[in-house]
């Protein structure tokens, strides 16, 4: 299992706690990223929203791409998975910027390609907001150009949404047999989203769910990939982790963080998200207490209980966990010390 975490560019993950002790500032995220390498984390996901989805639109939110460039220069091992939304980034200029950051990081950049959902943000920033399936059609063209710019000497492309003529991107991103270009992650639960990911991306990232729901999704995407051709897909999943000495303590923390009420700063964004996505299942307001259905993964309990859950996900095909917790640094320290060794030790014992 690889362990990743969401960089708290919004100042936290809880929609009902104003101050979680992890400010949306460069000093905090730099300290967190550097420490995460030391304690065994493999990757950080740097989300991209120009407004703050968690604490309310008027609250501070760090820019994803300038933050990624800065982190590339002050970390040495951490994979930097940066979210990118085609409606806000022309593929030619993004391909150039990403290649440069990839070189700064010595080949540690990856992209999380997100077809935008926040209509109000697009309005405020003057961005294009397509209808659902049109967003994925745009993303397909966007990926054609980005991958072509990274791998071909030059590219000319004429599509419905984008046109480039004799585009040259030099230097190319760092490349090897196992990594011909930065890894392209994406998630989606609609038919349009899953078809696009199976044909054009390298990894499928899922919202949090119990293992009995995750396993069939992985089987379905593997079958789609086999039909489409290409290298096997990688699989990741979002999860919110609560690790405590006793199950009762973990449940008390769960109750504390899930009392979001209508009128709280993130509630309007919740309604916008529900209205502009096509999810496989209904999302409750309790689910929305943290993002991406992270609580449904069930990583709540004692270290032994959480480690057992992680092993089950690993057996189902999940190879990357994208964790949120609060406060992020302190809880990641606890997770690294108390959970990671249990997962690894049981796997070794079983193999023997």
PANUDREN-690291 format. One record per residue (C-alpha): x, y, z; residue in three letters. Coordinates in steps of 0.5 Angstrom, whole numbers, padded with zeros to 4 digits, always signed. Each point is the difference from the previous one (the first is absolute). Layout:
<rs>
XYZALA...
</rs>
This chain:
<rs>
+0000+0000+0000UNK+0002+0007-0002UNK-0002+0006+0005UNK-0002+0006-0002UNK-0003+0006+0003UNK-0004+0006-0002UNK+0004+0007+0001UNK-0004+0004+0004UNK+0000+0006-0005UNK-0007+0002+0003UNK+0002+0001+0007UNK-0003-0007+0002UNK-0006-0005-0002UNK-0005+0001+0005UNK-0006+0004-0002UNK-0002+0001+0007UNK+0006+0002+0004UNK+0003+0007-0002UNK+0007-0001+0002UNK+0003-0007+0000UNK+0007+0003+0001UNK+0003-0001-0007UNK+0000+0007-0003UNK-0001+0001-0008UNK+0007+0002+0000UNK+0007-0001-0003UNK+0004-0001+0006UNK-0005-0006+0003UNK-0001-0004-0007UNK+0008+0001-0001UNK+0001-0003+0007UNK-0005-0005-0001UNK+0002-0003-0006UNK+0008+0000+0002UNK-0003-0004+0006UNK-0004-0005-0004UNK+0006-0002-0004UNK+0004-0002+0007UNK-0006-0004+0003UNK-0001-0004-0006UNK-0006+0003-0005UNK+0001-0001-0007UNK-0004+0006-0003UNK-0004+0006+0001UNK-0006+0002-0004UNK+0000+0008-0001UNK-0008+0001-0001UNK-0001+0006-0005UNK-0006+0005+0001UNK+0000+0007+0000UNK-0005+0001+0005UNK+0000-0004+0007UNK-0005-0006+0000UNK+0001-0002+0007UNK+0000+0007+0004UNK-0004+0004-0004UNK+0001+0004-0007UNK+0003+0006+0004UNK+0005-0004+0004UNK+0007-0001-0003UNK+0002-0005-0005UNK+0007-0001-0002UNK+0002-0001-0008UNK+0001-0007-0002UNK+0005+0001-0005UNK+0005+0005+0003UNK+0000-0004+0006UNK+0002-0006-0003UNK+0006+0004-0004UNK+0002+0002+0007UNK-0001-0007+0003UNK+0004-0003-0005UNK+0006+0004+0002UNK+0000-0001+0007UNK-0002-0008+0000UNK+0004-0006-0003UNK-0004-0006+0000UNK-0007+0002+0001UNK-0005-0001-0007UNK-0003+0007-0001UNK-0007-0002-0003UNK-0003+0007-0002UNK-0007+0000-0002UNK-0002+0004-0007UNK-0006+0002-0003UNK+0000+0000-0007UNK-0005+0006+0000UNK+0005+0005+0003UNK+0006-0003-0003UNK+0002+0000-0008UNK+0003-0006-0001UNK+0006+0002-0004UNK+0002+0005+0006UNK-0002-0005+0005UNK+0005-0005-0003UNK+0006+0005+0000UNK-0001+0002+0007UNK-0001-0007+0002UNK+0006-0003-0003UNK+0004+0006+0003UNK-0002-0002+0007UNK+0001-0007-0001UNK+0007+0002-0002UNK+0001+0004+0007UNK-0003-0006+0004UNK+0005-0005-0004UNK-0006-0004-0003UNK-0005+0000+0006UNK-0006+0004-0003UNK-0007-0004-0002UNK-0006+0003-0002UNK-0007-0001+0003UNK-0005+0002-0006UNK-0006+0003+0003UNK-0006+0002-0005UNK-0003+0006+0004UNK-0006+0000+0004UNK-0001+0006+0004UNK-0004+0005-0005UNK+0000+0006+0005UNK+0008+0000+0000UNK+0000+0000-0007UNK-0005+0006+0000UNK+0004+0004+0004UNK+0007-0002-0003UNK-0003+0001-0007UNK+0001-0007-0002UNK-0004-0005-0005UNK-0005-0004+0003UNK-0002-0006-0004UNK-0005-0005+0001UNK+0002-0006+0003UNK+0001-0005-0006UNK+0003+0006-0004UNK+0005+0001+0006UNK+0003-0007-0002UNK+0000+0001-0007UNK+0004+0007+0001UNK+0005-0004+0005UNK+0001-0006-0005UNK+0002+0005-0005UNK+0004+0004+0005UNK+0004-0007+0002UNK+0001-0001-0008UNK+0004+0006+0000UNK+0004+0000+0007UNK+0002-0007-0002UNK+0002+0001-0007UNK+0004+0006+0003UNK+0004-0004+0005UNK+0002-0006-0005UNK+0000+0003-0007UNK+0005+0005-0003UNK-0006+0004-0002UNK-0007+0000-0001UNK-0006+0003-0004UNK-0007-0001+0003UNK-0007+0002-0003UNK-0006-0002+0005UNK-0006+0003+0002UNK+0003+0004+0006UNK+0007+0000-0001UNK+0005+0002-0006UNK+0007+0000+0000UNK+0005+0000-0006UNK+0007-0002+0000UNK+0000+0000+0008UNK+0007-0001+0003UNK+0001-0002+0007UNK+0008+0000+0002UNK+0002-0003+0004UNK-0004-0006+0001UNK-0002-0002+0007UNK+0005-0005+0003UNK-0002-0007-0003UNK+0002-0008+0000UNK-0003-0006-0002UNK-0004-0001+0006UNK-0002+0008+0000UNK-0001+0002-0007UNK-0003+0007+0002UNK-0002+0002+0007UNK-0006-0004+0003UNK-0007+0002-0002UNK-0005-0002+0006UNK-0007+0002-0001UNK-0007-0002+0003UNK-0007+0000-0002UNK-0006-0005+0001UNK-0004+0002-0006UNK+0000-0004-0006UNK+0004+0006-0004UNK+0005+0000+0005UNK+0001-0007+0001UNK+0001-0001-0008UNK+0005+0006+0000UNK+0004-0002+0006UNK+0001-0008-0003UNK+0002+0003-0007UNK+0004+0006+0002UNK+0003+0000+0007UNK+0005-0004+0004UNK-0004-0001+0007UNK-0007+0000+0003UNK-0001+0004+0006UNK-0007-0002+0004UNK-0004+0004+0005UNK+0000-0004+0007UNK-0004-0006+0000UNK+0000-0007+0004UNK+0004-0005-0003UNK-0006-0004-0003UNK-0002+0006-0004UNK+0007+0002-0002UNK+0002-0007-0003UNK-0005-0001-0005UNK+0002+0007-0002UNK+0007-0002-0001UNK-0002-0006-0004UNK-0004+0004-0005UNK+0005+0005-0001UNK+0005-0006-0001UNK-0005-0003-0005UNK-0001+0007-0004UNK+0008+0001+0000UNK+0001-0007-0003UNK-0005+0002-0006UNK+0003+0007-0001UNK+0007-0003+0000UNK+0006+0003+0004UNK+0004-0001+0006UNK-0004-0003+0006UNK-0003+0006+0004UNK+0002+0002+0007UNK-0005+0001+0006UNK-0001+0005+0005UNK-0005+0002+0005UNK-0002+0006+0005UNK-0001-0002+0007UNK+0000+0004+0007UNK+0003-0003+0005UNK-0001+0000+0008UNK+0005-0004+0004UNK-0001+0000+0007UNK+0002-0005+0006UNK-0007-0003+0001UNK-0006+0000-0005UNK-0004+0004+0005UNK+0005+0006-0001UNK-0001-0001-0007UNK-0007+0000+0000UNK+0000+0007+0004UNK+0004+0003-0005UNK-0004-0002-0006UNK-0006+0003+0003UNK+0004+0006+0002UNK+0001+0001-0008UNK-0006-0002-0003UNK-0005+0005+0003UNK+0000+0005-0006UNK-0007+0004+0000UNK-0003+0004-0006UNK+0002+0007+0000UNK+0008-0002+0002UNK+0005+0003-0005UNK+0001-0006-0005UNK-0008-0002+0000UNK-0001+0004-0006UNK+0006-0003-0004UNK-0003-0007+0002UNK-0007+0002-0004UNK+0004+0002-0006UNK+0005-0006+0000UNK-0006-0005+0001UNK-0004+0004-0006UNK+0006+0000-0005UNK+0003-0007+0001UNK-0003-0007-0002UNK+0002-0005+0006UNK-0002-0007+0001UNK-0003+0001+0006UNK-0004+0005+0005UNK+0005+0004+0004UNK-0003+0002+0007UNK+0002+0006+0003UNK+0004-0004+0005UNK+0004-0002-0006UNK+0001+0007-0002UNK+0003+0001+0007UNK+0007-0002-0003UNK+0001+0000-0007UNK+0000-0005-0005UNK-0004-0005+0004UNK+0006-0001+0004UNK-0004-0003+0006UNK-0003-0005-0004UNK+0007-0004+0000UNK-0001-0002+0007UNK+0007+0002+0002UNK-0002+0002+0007UNK+0002-0004+0006UNK+0006-0003+0004UNK+0006-0001-0004UNK-0001-0007-0001UNK-0007+0001-0002UNK+0002+0005-0005UNK+0006-0004-0002UNK-0005-0006-0002UNK-0004+0004-0004UNK+0006+0003-0004UNK+0002-0008-0001UNK-0007-0001-0003UNK+0000+0006-0005UNK+0007-0002-0002UNK-0002-0007-0001UNK-0006+0003-0005UNK+0005+0003-0004UNK+0001+0007+0003UNK+0007+0002+0000UNK+0000+0007+0002UNK-0004+0003+0006UNK-0001+0008+0000UNK-0001+0002+0007UNK-0003+0006+0003UNK+0000+0001+0008UNK+0000+0006+0005UNK+0004+0003+0002UNK+0004-0003-0006UNK+0007+0000+0003UNK-0001-0003+0007UNK-0005-0005-0003UNK+0005-0003-0005UNK+0005+0000+0005UNK-0004-0005+0004UNK-0002-0004-0007UNK+0007-0001-0002UNK+0002-0002+0007UNK-0006-0005+0002UNK-0003-0002-0006UNK+0005-0001-0006UNK+0004-0005+0004UNK-0006-0004+0001UNK-0002+0000-0007UNK+0007-0002-0002UNK+0002-0005+0005UNK-0007-0004-0001UNK+0002+0000-0008UNK+0007-0003+0001UNK-0003-0005+0005UNK-0005-0003-0005UNK+0005+0000-0006UNK+0005-0004+0005UNK
</rs>
